[in-house]
Amino acid sequence: MSAILTSKFSFLDERSVGEAYSTPTLIDDDTKPEVSMEEGCTEEHDENNANDIHENFVQYVKSNDWDNAIKFLRQHRQLAGNARIPFVLQRDQFRDGTVLHYAVLNIMSCSVRLIQQLVDLMASEDLEIQDCFGCTAFYHLINCYPERVEVAECMVKKNHNLLTILPTRNKKALVLVAQGRPKGESMARYLYSLTPPERLRVDEAARLIYLGFYYNRLDIAWDLIQRYPNLVMAIDSNGCIPLVALANNRFAFKSGSWLSIWENLIYYG
């Protein structure tokens, strides 16, 4: 059945849902000025001082001394977005980003409360800063720690634009990123509530339904099917068909589930 459906519906539709389907069925300078020696010395001193401030802050952060890092940041607010912090997650994964990037990717040593304080101290536009891979700290949170919905909520409250900033190489909708994570059910539900379905591409919406059937998370899948019934037969971003996922999910049908002790007794004595 999967082979027949895949061959019959092999067209990958990258239009938005709103474009592909009708109204949802669900109701409801040449010269430079001369600089005096005194001015030059002052500028050099300021630059050295700024470097010292930056190095001290980075040292606090990379040693996980978050209490002092927060205190230092309160005194030097400009560090929140301007201080690039290089770090290595694994042997071959070099990254750099803001203090928020570092905190999110090291969330096991930095509490949710401290990350929320960092967000409060940062300018809203600094939350949009992307690391060397084009990722915001918000994206890393969704991708690596989707169970931390409360952190996502405080970020979005600070800057709603985060919902539309995608990585340089991966333009997948953020709700789809969350839906594809084993611990991403609550995050996906939260992001879906902030994502108008008609703005999703057809292949993305179909993938949301497919993953809903795969992980047995039926709320988002059911809402999309009610609005756009044809999505169950659309090709998703991975070349799969949602209806096939449903047919392969034995938990979706009573006859395909294991019998409980009492049911075994009733049917087989």
Secondary structure, DSSP 8 states (H G I E B T S, - for coil): -HHHHHHHT-----SBHHHHS-S-S-----------HHHHHHHHHHHHHHHHHHHHHHHHHHTT-HHHHHHHHHH-TTHHHH--EEEEEETTEEEEE-HHHHHHHTTTTS-HHHHHHHHHHS-GGGGG---TTS--HHHHHHHH-TT-HHHHHHHHHH-GGGGG---SS----HHHHHHTSTT-HHHHHHHHHTS-GGGSBHHHHHHHHHHHHHTT-HHHHHHHHHH-GGGGGS--TTS--HHHHHHT-GGGSGGGS---HHHHHHHH-
